[in-house]
Amino acid sequence: MIDRTDRHVAGERLAETVALLRIAGKVALLGGWTIQLPNRLLTWSDETCAIHDLPAGYTPTFDEGIGYYPAEYRAEVLRHVEACERAGTSYDFELPKNTATGRRIWVRSIGEAVRDADGRIVGLQGAFQDITIRRQAEEALRESEAEFRALAESMPQMVWMARDDGWNTYFNQRWVDYTGLSLEDSYGRGWNTPFHPDDRQCAADAWQQAIASGDYSVECRLRAADGSYRWWLIRGLPLRDRDGHTVKWIGTCTDIDDLKQAQEAALRSEGRQRALAAELETERARLIAAQAVASVGSWETDLVSLAAVWSAETHRIFEAAPEQFPATHAGFLQLVHPEDRADVDEAFSRSLDQGSSGAIEHRLLMSDGRIKFVEERWQVVRNEQGEPACAIGTCQDITERRRAQDAIRMQAHMLDQIGQAVIATDTEGRVTYANRFAGELYGWAPADILGRVITDVTTPQATLNQGLEIMALLQRGEMWSGEFLVQTHQGRVFPAHVTDSPFLDERGRLIGIVGISTDITARKQAEDEARQKDMLIRLAGRLTHIGGWAIDLPGDRVFWSDEVFDILDYPRGSPPPLADALSL
């Protein structure tokens, strides 16, 4: 038999516990509950009722309380409760629940046994916490990380990520392909391994300077999987939290070996340049004309004899060795894909008749059957009599760009199936693609948005300058992600989470921009409501001189609100130990 006095004491303790849970619910937005044994009489605090969309004071049955969990989780919940009833095993788990109105929420459930003076379990007590917003934020973070990794893996550069102390946590596949190192060997400080021994100190000094300046930039040689070294431009920028503290670093490695070799070759040939000043002056005029169009392979065609002069880069693009291929206009046409020859010849002839510049994209048919895409641009130069004398132009291998554009379209098609707005633009910000959800989010028909400047379509006047700054950043080949105010075609302004990434070809040249945006209006409203509730609770505590406290029984730790410190004239900071607190 259980002594009635013990029952009375246990009942008082249980009542005190219920009161404590009510206070905790008001201060920490937690809901308390108790279960009296052996009849499993369930009691919910008003905050617990509110979490379940029920009126204050509502008292559900035990089975009804379990019934708010989805059917597939009820057996698991009962196992926790029964273990606590039987052996006093505490529990702490997170599961979804359905409220009385059918709303789906996530709840953290904590429970422990209540014992009488003889140590017998006479009930259970615990708390619910609505963690829906936290779970949604975690899911949004996972989606954002997945988007970043998808974009990073699609970039032609090596992409890396590191902690604020330089400890590397991510490399894309291009790093693995180039260095031959596994991801496991690259993480941490392993990324230093491929650096040329003579460049390691320079890289370390640049990192220390970056910590102070917020910009990591260094040119170093990195060892390839075959043991050779190439020059790379390594850039990195910090990702900061709201307080301006660096959370992590994100950066890229761009191959600049060809540029370095050209610079070194130019230095070595300085003596020869002086001796060939007259010839170089003529070549300078050619290069200036070619660079006005594009700085890739150059060529010049005499319009009388149709003989041509090709640069080494042009020979490389056409895979025609100078000693085996006589550069003539007719020979050039033989390398053009048969289906494109008429169009190429017509474009060249038309520019000669008009005495103007010309441009065309066409295919090359290689001897092994491969197809290349090139872009030709040229300018007709007149002699002193005003007659067309020669054509000076450039050719650029755009095979990788065309493949990247196809990849962009494929990725955009895939992203068209998800509930996020995807918009692709050219290098000037003109829209080249918008998925279905982008039309729905911004109030545009996808066909109507094409060709428009992205800042005219999605950016309100209030954030136009920021939008232009972001576009400039992307045009420099850098990525941007964050919260940004956007607007619909009808003029409605709303907050969105935007991730913009440049698409570069294998030589690091910008060929397009892709942006992914998500409406975060609901999330921002929830955050604002949470901040307002917290402010009101703190203000109510100061106005009514009510302080909140809690005791962590397993650890005998005491937690006081600021008001309790003031009420007890105790210096703010850490509360005293439990025994000292009880003696105050």
VOPASE-552075 format. One record per residue (C-alpha): residue number from 1; x, y, z. Coordinates in steps of 0.2 Angstrom, whole numbers. Example, Ala and Ser with C-alpha at 12.3 -4.5 7.8 and 13.67 -1.06 7.14 Angstrom:
REM VOPASE-552075
- pos:px:py:pz
- 1:62:-22:39;
- 2:68:-5:36;
//
This chain:
REM VOPASE-552075
- pos:px:py:pz
- 1:0:0:0;
- 2:6:18:-4;
- 3:5:29:11;
- 4:-7:43:8;
- 5:6:56:15;
- 6:18:51:1;
- 7:4:52:-11;
- 8:0:70:-5;
- 9:18:75:-6;
- 10:20:68:-23;
- 11:4:77:-28;
- 12:11:93:-22;
- 13:27:90:-31;
- 14:18:86:-47;
- 15:7:102:-45;
- 16:24:112:-43;
- 17:31:104:-59;
- 18:15:109:-69;
- 19:17:127:-63;
- 20:35:127:-68;
- 21:31:120:-85;
- 22:18:134:-87;
- 23:31:148:-84;
- 24:44:139:-95;
- 25:31:139:-109;
- 26:28:158:-108;
- 27:46:162:-107;
- 28:54:149:-119;
- 29:39:146:-130;
- 30:38:128:-124;
- 31:23:118:-119;
- 32:22:107:-104;
- 33:13:91:-101;
- 34:10:78:-87;
- 35:4:60:-86;
- 36:-3:53:-69;
- 37:-1:35:-67;
- 38:-8:22:-67;
- 39:-23:29:-76;
- 40:-13:39:-89;
- 41:-22:55:-85;
- 42:-15:67:-98;
- 43:-13:86:-94;
- 44:-7:99:-107;
- 45:-2:117:-103;
- 46:-10:131:-112;
- 47:6:133:-123;
- 48:5:114:-128;
- 49:-13:117:-133;
- 50:-8:132:-143;
- 51:5:121:-152;
- 52:-8:109:-157;
- 53:-21:123:-162;
- 54:-32:119:-148;
- 55:-40:131:-135;
- 56:-32:134:-119;
- 57:-37:123:-105;
- 58:-41:108:-117;
- 59:-38:91:-109;
- 60:-35:77:-121;
- 61:-36:59:-117;
- 62:-19:49:-118;
- 63:-25:40:-134;
- 64:-30:57:-142;
- 65:-13:64:-137;
- 66:-4:50:-146;
- 67:-16:51:-161;
- 68:-9:68:-166;
- 69:7:59:-171;
- 70:5:52:-189;
- 71:1:33:-189;
- 72:18:27:-194;
- 73:26:35:-179;
- 74:14:31:-165;
- 75:22:14:-161;
- 76:39:22:-159;
- 77:31:36:-147;
- 78:22:22:-137;
- 79:39:13:-135;
- 80:47:28:-127;
- 81:32:32:-116;
- 82:31:14:-110;
- 83:50:13:-107;
- 84:49:29:-96;
- 85:33:22:-86;
- 86:42:5:-83;
- 87:60:9:-80;
- 88:61:28:-79;
- 89:70:29:-95;
- 90:70:48:-101;
- 91:68:52:-119;
- 92:71:66:-131;
- 93:66:64:-150;
- 94:59:75:-164;
- 95:45:69:-175;
- 96:31:77:-186;
- 97:14:79:-179;
- 98:-3:84:-186;
- 99:-12:98:-176;
- 100:-31:98:-173;
- 101:-33:109:-188;
- 102:-23:97:-199;
- 103:-8:108:-200;
- 104:9:98:-201;
- 105:22:103:-189;
- 106:38:97:-182;
- 107:39:95:-163;
- 108:53:90:-151;
- 109:46:79:-137;
- 110:55:77:-120;
- 111:49:66:-106;
- 112:55:59:-89;
- 113:48:50:-75;
- 114:41:57:-59;
- 115:44:47:-43;
- 116:37:48:-25;
- 117:48:48:-9;
- 118:51:30:-11;
- 119:57:31:-28;
- 120:42:23:-36;
- 121:36:30:-53;
- 122:19:39:-51;
- 123:19:49:-67;
- 124:28:57:-81;
- 125:32:75:-86;
- 126:39:83:-100;
- 127:38:97:-114;
- 128:34:100:-132;
- 129:43:112:-143;
- 130:37:118:-160;
- 131:53:116:-170;
- 132:45:118:-187;
- 133:54:134:-192;
- 134:71:127:-187;
- 135:67:111:-198;
- 136:62:121:-213;
- 137:78:132:-211;
- 138:89:116:-210;
- 139:80:109:-226;
- 140:83:126:-235;
- 141:101:125:-230;
- 142:103:107:-237;
- 143:94:113:-253;
- 144:106:128:-254;
- 145:121:117:-252;
- 146:115:105:-265;
- 147:113:119:-277;
- 148:130:126:-273;
- 149:138:109:-276;
- 150:128:106:-293;
- 151:134:123:-299;
- 152:152:120:-293;
- 153:153:103:-302;
- 154:147:111:-318;
- 155:160:125:-318;
- 156:176:123:-329;
- 157:187:129:-315;
- 158:193:121:-299;
- 159:182:126:-285;
- 160:186:125:-266;
- 161:179:129:-249;
- 162:189:131:-233;
- 163:185:135:-215;
- 164:190:152:-208;
- 165:207:144:-202;
- 166:211:138:-220;
- 167:206:120:-216;
- 168:199:114:-233;
- 169:182:106:-233;
- 170:177:104:-251;
- 171:184:102:-269;
- 172:175:99:-285;
- 173:179:85:-297;
- 174:190:96:-308;
- 175:203:97:-294;
- 176:203:78:-292;
- 177:205:76:-311;
- 178:219:88:-312;
- 179:229:84:-297;
- 180:226:65:-296;
- 181:223:67:-277;
- 182:207:59:-269;
- 183:196:71:-259;
- 184:201:62:-243;
- 185:219:67:-247;
- 186:215:85:-251;
- 187:204:89:-236;
- 188:212:98:-221;
- 189:230:103:-225;
- 190:231:91:-239;
- 191:228:104:-252;
- 192:245:110:-250;
- 193:253:94:-258;
- 194:251:99:-276;
- 195:260:116:-274;
- 196:277:118:-281;
- 197:290:118:-267;
- 198:296:136:-272;
- 199:278:143:-271;
- 200:272:136:-255;
- 201:279:150:-244;
- 202:271:163:-257;
- 203:254:155:-255;
- 204:256:154:-236;
- 205:260:173:-236;
- 206:246:177:-247;
- 207:234:168:-235;
- 208:240:178:-220;
- 209:237:194:-230;
- 210:220:188:-235;
- 211:214:185:-217;
- 212:218:204:-214;
- 213:212:211:-231;
- 214:197:199:-235;
- 215:204:194:-253;
- 216:215:179:-257;
- 217:224:180:-273;
- 218:240:171:-278;
- 219:248:164:-294;
- 220:256:147:-291;
- 221:262:132:-299;
- 222:251:116:-296;
- 223:257:98:-300;
- 224:246:88:-312;
- 225:242:70:-310;
- 226:256:66:-323;
- 227:269:76:-313;
- 228:270:91:-324;
- 229:267:109:-317;
- 230:255:122:-323;
- 231:252:140:-317;
- 232:236:144:-309;
- 233:227:160:-302;
- 234:220:155:-285;
- 235:206:167:-279;
- 236:196:166:-264;
- 237:183:177:-255;
- 238:176:176:-237;
- 239:158:171:-233;
- 240:154:182:-217;
- 241:139:180:-205;
- 242:128:195:-200;
- 243:141:201:-188;
- 244:155:202:-201;
- 245:164:187:-195;
- 246:172:175:-208;
- 247:163:159:-208;
- 248:171:150:-223;
- 249:181:154:-238;
- 250:175:150:-256;
- 251:187:151:-271;
- 252:192:145:-288;
- 253:208:140:-297;
- 254:210:146:-315;
- 255:223:139:-327;
- 256:234:154:-333;
- 257:249:143:-339;
- 258:247:149:-357;
- 259:247:167:-352;
- 260:262:164:-341;
- 261:271:155:-355;
- 262:267:169:-367;
- 263:273:182:-354;
- 264:289:173:-352;
- 265:292:171:-370;
- 266:289:189:-373;
- 267:303:193:-360;
- 268:315:181:-368;
- 269:312:188:-385;
- 270:315:206:-380;
- 271:332:207:-388;
- 272:325:200:-405;
- 273:311:212:-404;
- 274:323:227:-404;
- 275:331:220:-420;
- 276:315:217:-428;
- 277:307:234:-424;
- 278:301:238:-441;
- 279:293:221:-444;
- 280:285:221:-426;
- 281:277:238:-430;
- 282:268:230:-444;
- 283:263:215:-433;
- 284:257:228:-420;
- 285:245:235:-432;
- 286:238:218:-436;
- 287:237:213:-418;
- 288:228:230:-414;
- 289:215:227:-427;
- 290:213:208:-422;
- 291:212:213:-404;
- 292:198:225:-407;
- 293:187:210:-413;
- 294:194:196:-402;
- 295:211:191:-394;
- 296:212:173:-399;
- 297:219:166:-416;
- 298:223:179:-429;
- 299:223:179:-448;
- 300:225:191:-463;
- 301:220:188:-480;
- 302:226:198:-496;
- 303:210:202:-506;
- 304:220:202:-522;
- 305:229:185:-521;
- 306:218:178:-507;
- 307:234:171:-499;
- 308:233:171:-480;
- 309:244:173:-465;
- 310:239:162:-450;
- 311:245:164:-432;
- 312:251:148:-423;
- 313:235:148:-413;
- 314:224:148:-429;
- 315:234:133:-435;
- 316:231:125:-419;
- 317:212:128:-419;
- 318:211:121:-437;
- 319:223:107:-433;
- 320:233:111:-449;
- 321:252:111:-447;
- 322:260:127:-455;
- 323:273:116:-464;
- 324:259:105:-472;
- 325:245:117:-475;
- 326:247:132:-486;
- 327:236:146:-479;
- 328:224:152:-492;
- 329:206:157:-493;
- 330:202:142:-503;
- 331:211:130:-492;
- 332:202:138:-477;
- 333:185:134:-485;
- 334:190:115:-487;
- 335:192:114:-468;
- 336:175:121:-466;
- 337:160:109:-464;
- 338:153:105:-481;
- 339:136:111:-475;
- 340:142:128:-469;
- 341:154:132:-483;
- 342:141:142:-494;
- 343:136:152:-479;
- 344:154:156:-474;
- 345:159:161:-491;
- 346:143:172:-493;
- 347:146:181:-477;
- 348:164:185:-482;
- 349:159:191:-499;
- 350:145:202:-493;
- 351:157:211:-481;
- 352:169:214:-495;
- 353:155:221:-506;
- 354:150:233:-491;
- 355:168:236:-485;
- 356:162:232:-468;
- 357:166:220:-454;
- 358:159:203:-453;
- 359:156:188:-441;
- 360:149:171:-442;
- 361:149:155:-432;
- 362:152:138:-441;
- 363:158:121:-440;
- 364:175:113:-444;
- 365:176:95:-450;
- 366:192:87:-443;
- 367:201:73:-452;
- 368:195:60:-439;
- 369:177:65:-441;
- 370:176:76:-425;
- 371:166:92:-426;
- 372:173:109:-420;
- 373:163:125:-418;
- 374:173:142:-422;
- 375:168:160:-422;
- 376:176:170:-436;
- 377:176:189:-434;
- 378:185:201:-447;
- 379:187:219:-453;
- 380:190:224:-470;
- 381:205:236:-472;
- 382:206:249:-486;
- 383:222:255:-495;
- 384:226:273:-498;
- 385:215:274:-513;
- 386:200:268:-502;
- 387:199:251:-510;
- 388:198:235:-500;
- 389:215:228:-498;
- 390:215:215:-485;
- 391:204:207:-472;
- 392:211:205:-454;
- 393:202:194:-442;
- 394:202:182:-428;
- 395:195:164:-425;
- 396:190:157:-409;
- 397:187:139:-404;
- 398:169:140:-396;
- 399:167:121:-395;
- 400:167:121:-376;
- 401:156:136:-375;
- 402:143:127:-386;
- 403:144:112:-376;
- 404:142:122:-360;
- 405:127:131:-367;
- 406:119:114:-371;
- 407:123:109:-353;
- 408:115:125:-347;
- 409:99:121:-357;
- 410:99:103:-351;
- 411:102:108:-333;
- 412:89:122:-334;
- 413:77:109:-341;
- 414:80:98:-326;
- 415:78:113:-314;
- 416:61:116:-323;
- 417:54:101:-314;
- 418:57:109:-297;
- 419:48:123:-288;
- 420:62:136:-290;
- 421:64:150:-302;
- 422:79:147:-314;
- 423:84:161:-326;
- 424:99:161:-338;
- 425:107:176:-346;
- 426:120:180:-358;
- 427:136:190:-352;
- 428:127:206:-354;
- 429:112:201:-343;
- 430:100:198:-357;
- 431:88:184:-352;
- 432:91:168:-363;
- 433:81:156:-353;
- 434:67:156:-340;
- 435:59:140:-333;
- 436:41:138:-330;
- 437:42:142:-311;
- 438:51:158:-315;
- 439:36:164:-325;
- 440:24:160:-311;
- 441:35:168:-298;
- 442:39:184:-307;
- 443:22:185:-316;
- 444:30:184:-334;
- 445:26:172:-348;
- 446:43:164:-351;
- 447:43:169:-370;
- 448:40:187:-365;
- 449:55:188:-353;
- 450:67:182:-366;
- 451:79:196:-372;
- 452:75:208:-358;
- 453:89:214:-346;
- 454:87:204:-330;
- 455:88:219:-319;
- 456:73:227:-328;
- 457:63:211:-325;
- 458:66:206:-307;
- 459:74:221:-298;
- 460:64:235:-290;
- 461:71:253:-290;
- 462:75:251:-271;
- 463:88:237:-275;
- 464:93:242:-292;
- 465:111:248:-288;
- 466:114:232:-278;
- 467:108:222:-293;
- 468:120:231:-304;
- 469:134:228:-292;
- 470:130:209:-292;
- 471:129:209:-311;
- 472:147:217:-311;
- 473:153:204:-299;
- 474:146:190:-310;
- 475:154:197:-326;
- 476:170:196:-317;
- 477:167:177:-315;
- 478:163:177:-297;
- 479:148:169:-288;
- 480:135:178:-277;
- 481:122:171:-265;
- 482:110:179:-253;
- 483:94:187:-249;
- 484:88:200:-261;
- 485:72:210:-264;
- 486:64:206:-281;
- 487:48:211:-289;
- 488:35:204:-300;
- 489:29:210:-317;
- 490:14:217:-308;
- 491:25:227:-296;
- 492:24:217:-280;
- 493:40:217:-271;
- 494:45:202:-260;
- 495:61:194:-252;
- 496:70:180:-261;
- 497:85:169:-258;
- 498:95:171:-274;
- 499:110:161:-280;
- 500:119:168:-296;
- 501:133:159:-304;
- 502:144:163:-319;
- 503:147:149:-332;
- 504:164:149:-339;
- 505:172:139:-353;
- 506:188:129:-351;
- 507:199:144:-352;
- 508:190:154:-339;
- 509:180:165:-351;
- 510:162:170:-346;
- 511:149:163:-358;
- 512:133:165:-347;
- 513:125:167:-330;
- 514:112:157:-321;
- 515:102:162:-306;
- 516:91:152:-295;
- 517:78:161:-284;
- 518:66:156:-270;
- 519:52:166:-262;
- 520:56:167:-244;
- 521:42:179:-239;
- 522:34:166:-227;
- 523:50:162:-219;
- 524:54:180:-216;
- 525:37:183:-209;
- 526:39:169:-197;
- 527:56:176:-191;
- 528:49:193:-188;
- 529:34:185:-178;
- 530:47:175:-168;
- 531:57:191:-164;
- 532:42:201:-160;
- 533:36:187:-148;
- 534:53:186:-139;
- 535:54:205:-138;
- 536:36:206:-130;
- 537:41:192:-117;
- 538:56:201:-112;
- 539:47:218:-111;
- 540:33:209:-101;
- 541:46:202:-89;
- 542:54:219:-86;
- 543:37:228:-84;
- 544:29:216:-72;
- 545:45:211:-63;
- 546:42:193:-66;
- 547:58:182:-68;
- 548:59:165:-75;
- 549:70:151:-70;
- 550:73:132:-73;
- 551:83:118:-65;
- 552:92:104:-75;
- 553:89:90:-62;
- 554:101:78:-69;
- 555:115:91:-68;
- 556:109:102:-54;
- 557:111:117:-65;
- 558:101:133:-62;
- 559:95:145:-76;
- 560:89:162:-72;
- 561:82:176:-83;
- 562:89:193:-81;
- 563:74:198:-71;
- 564:78:185:-58;
- 565:95:192:-56;
- 566:88:209:-53;
- 567:74:203:-41;
- 568:87:194:-30;
- 569:100:208:-31;
- 570:112:195:-38;
- 571:125:201:-51;
- 572:121:196:-68;
- 573:131:182:-76;
- 574:130:164:-70;
- 575:118:159:-57;
- 576:124:151:-41;
- 577:124:132:-38;
- 578:108:124:-35;
- 579:111:122:-16;
- 580:116:141:-14;
- 581:101:146:-25;
- 582:89:137:-14;
- 583:96:146:1;
- 584:93:163:-6;
//
